[in-house]
Amino acid sequence: MPIVTIQVTREGTKPGADCVTAEEKAQLIKGVSQVLLDVLNKPLESTFVVIEEVPTDNWGWGGLPALEYRKLKAAKSA
């Protein structure tokens, strides 16, 4: 019984959205489940997918909080 956890930042993927939509989550669940079926021959009904939305304040990389890192990266690109 595979259990897959997907972590994403809690922010919208489209203007005006502040989280991943239900439709996007459904696509993630379907796609990951299909990969496990195709690669490991795990039946869809035995695969569990958990999606965790993490506030951007609790996410970081490059030694910085996510939003600060993005600002720094954007400034370097400009």
Backbone hydrogen bonds, N-H to C=O, Kabsch-Sander energy under -0.5 kcal/mol:
donor,donor_aa,acceptor,acceptor_aa,energy
4,V,48,F,-2.8
6,I,4,V,-0.5
6,I,50,V,-3.2
7,Q,5,T,-0.5
8,V,52,E,-2.6
10,R,54,V,-3.1
11,E,9,T,-1.7
12,G,17,A,-1.0
13,T,19,C,-0.5
17,A,14,K,-2.1
25,K,21,T,-2.4
26,A,22,A,-2.3
27,Q,23,E,-1.9
28,L,24,E,-2.3
29,I,25,K,-2.6
30,K,26,A,-2.5
31,G,27,Q,-2.7
32,V,28,L,-2.7
33,S,29,I,-2.1
34,Q,30,K,-2.2
35,V,31,G,-2.1
36,L,32,V,-2.1
37,L,33,S,-1.8
38,D,34,Q,-3.0
39,V,35,V,-3.0
40,L,36,L,-1.6
41,N,37,L,-1.1
42,K,36,L,-1.7
46,S,43,P,-1.7
47,T,44,L,-1.4
48,F,2,P,-2.8
48,F,46,S,-0.5
50,V,4,V,-3.3
52,E,6,I,-3.1
52,E,50,V,-0.6
53,E,51,I,-0.5
54,V,8,V,-3.2
54,V,52,E,-0.6
58,N,55,P,-2.2
59,W,56,T,-1.4
61,W,64,L,-1.7
64,L,61,W,-1.4
66,A,56,T,-0.6
66,A,59,W,-3.0
69,Y,65,P,-2.5
70,R,66,A,-2.4
71,K,67,L,-2.0
72,L,68,E,-2.5
73,K,69,Y,-2.6
74,A,70,R,-2.6
75,A,71,K,-2.4
76,K,72,L,-1.9
77,S,73,K,-1.5
78,A,74,A,-1.3
